[in-house]
Amino acid sequence: MLLATPVLRALRAGGARFVAALTAPRHREVLLENPEIDALLLDEAPLREMARRLRMERFDAVIVTWATPRYALMPWLAGIPRRVGQARRPYSLLFNTRVTVRSEVGDRRTHWTQILLDYARALDCPEVDPTPSFRVTEQARAAIARRVAPGGYVVLHPTRGLELNGRRWPVETLAAVATRLRERFSLPVILSGTVSDRPIAEAIAAASGACSLAGETSFSELAALLEGARLCVAVDSGPMHVAACLGTPTVGIFALQSDEPQRWAPLGPRTAVVGPVYPCPTAHRKETCPDFACLRQLEPQRVIAAAEALLTRV
């Protein structure tokens, strides 16, 4: 969702007088107070009721960046005149402007923000800055200021939102990264994550002397934590993208050969990527990788070198 925010910027640049975003309630914090939108609408009712609400707004056009049958039907039932959505789907006939997703026809290198911006291009919107947008609230900043001592810190986000299902995450390697970050930059290292990430973060903290805030922040507070960091090092994940777009120097770790860093690299003014080198089997994907050997074999010095180069970049 964060990577779709440049589409909102493009709509605005294309002359839209009113831009709204529709999202599931659980994702509202990603778009809350986003500078690109005028209204945040929540999908919190049955299909026909949501279509009725959209019809009352009298929208001229809608972009559905990643459709399901529900999100193809909703704007059609609402009678929105211009409906932009994916081609090559059984429900694509419900859209009257259809966009072929480049990654589905062999493109493995174009960044995902550019793929999503193809929807705005279908409405003749101009080219815009593809950096995602997020606004940190003063309330969130104040909450983090009460939790984190002044003087600077490094954030390490060591997980990537996977269901491990008994698979063991490479805690030892990430603890070594945390230790090297603390020693090299003489700053405390704070581990971020969700409630489900807490056991991993606490194990890394115990082995490295880092501090864990996993499961102890809201999404808005996590963004404030990332915004205030001197450096963020993150395994390919949503928080990596948040840190990068907020301007925090961000190193993204892409260990798996199928991670496609060209497509998912963090976008922002100061970013770097540690790419894959481990010879993963061709069939390995993050959802099914049995042992995360690529991340287990990550050399912490590669992360430190990327961070050093980033922090000294003019």
DALINPE-V959683 format. One record per helix or strand of 2 or more residues. SS is the DSSP state (2 for helix, 1 for strand). FROM is the first residue (numbers start at 0). LEN is the number of residues. Records with the same first field share a line. If there is no record, write none. Layout:
SS->FROM-LEN + FROM-LEN
//
This chain:
2->1-12 + 24-7 + 46-11 + 68-9 + 91-3 + 101-4 + 111-10 + 137-10 + 170-15 + 197-11 + 218-9 + 237-8 + 256-3 + 260-4 + 292-4 + 299-12
1->19-5 + 38-5 + 60-3 + 81-5 + 96-3 + 152-5 + 187-5 + 210-2 + 230-5 + 249-4 + 270-4
//
